[in-house]
């Protein structure tokens, strides 16, 4: 029996006196539509950048990190049809979109290698996933109604709250900490009882609750979640992470957050998704510095989390690194200055630098021409006088 009954916001109004509606989607205005495009743009940017990072696998040999071939699951992790493999870039993109929209990325392990490690993972849409939670741990998954054991599931999480085995969307996570007490309580109620399309369902799978028991448990649950604490029970419960976009949109509309604030929720600089910002706040000498700021301050943690998750797909002591240099695109002048500095300091050879710009190694004829055009200065030979 479902614990949480349908809730309505009839009679509840925001600070401007506008009544919040339930039972159908939020009112779409030019402002709200723009904000939704900001959310989409932020998610798209993060997924695009992370999906193009080369996936490198290393094995530590003494003091050296030796590069080794990536296993097949990190090259073609899934298939769309026979003979139509999904590339690792598409797989990373799909997973990052799920992480940034609902805080979870779930897939079914369909094949394993000789070491028992996943060899193929088919990602699932999060609106198709249900989970059973017991003692703060996930004990069972259902995908499209089909039951799966946790050992057969790939699950990445983002924006977790202590004590909860599932992640939250950026907006839901922000709502728990940024909204006022009344708004936070109402949002928590919306999140777990979102009208006819609930964003999540908490369900007792052990017994049927009578109306009095259901009401008592529902009141306790709402009070616990509104306070930002963990809801602890003694029986098995199932959690359906159905999308809560309607509740999130109403939360954003009610709190009147700007497009810049929404970018902060998603960890993306506003100017990168075409949101107007004060020009005085931007002061970068070149493209490299801009991209470095994006990589360190905004994408560093998400990339590190995904590296640790992907490392579970390789046998120990191997580990995965996403090559961040792909983001640090430089203008030609900055790139040339960097290469010269590395060559002069003997940390990179000319041929290595040329390989990075898809140039062939220098030949002996090239070196001879350099010598002819720019002769190497040599100290004059000392003259010796002949003896009698």
ABEGO torsion letter per residue (X at the ends): XBABBBBBABGBBBAAGBBBBBGBBBBBBAAAAAAAAAAAAAAAAAAAAAAABBBBBBBBBEABBBBBBBBAAAABABBABBGBBBBAAAAAAAAAAAAAAAGBBBBBBABBBAAGBBABBBBBBAAABBBBBBGGBBABBBBGGBBBBAAABBBBBBGBBBGBABBBBAAAAAAAAABBAAAAAAAAAAAABBEABBABBBBBAABBBBAAAAAAAAAAAAAAAAAGBBBBBABBBBBBBBBAAAAAAAAAAAAGBBAAAAAAAAGBBAAAAGBBBBAAABBBABAAAAAAAAAAAAAAAAAAAAAAAAAAABBOABBBBBBAAAABBBBAAAAAAAAAAAAAAGABBAAAAAAAAGBBBBBAAAAAAAAAABBBBBBBBBBBBBBX
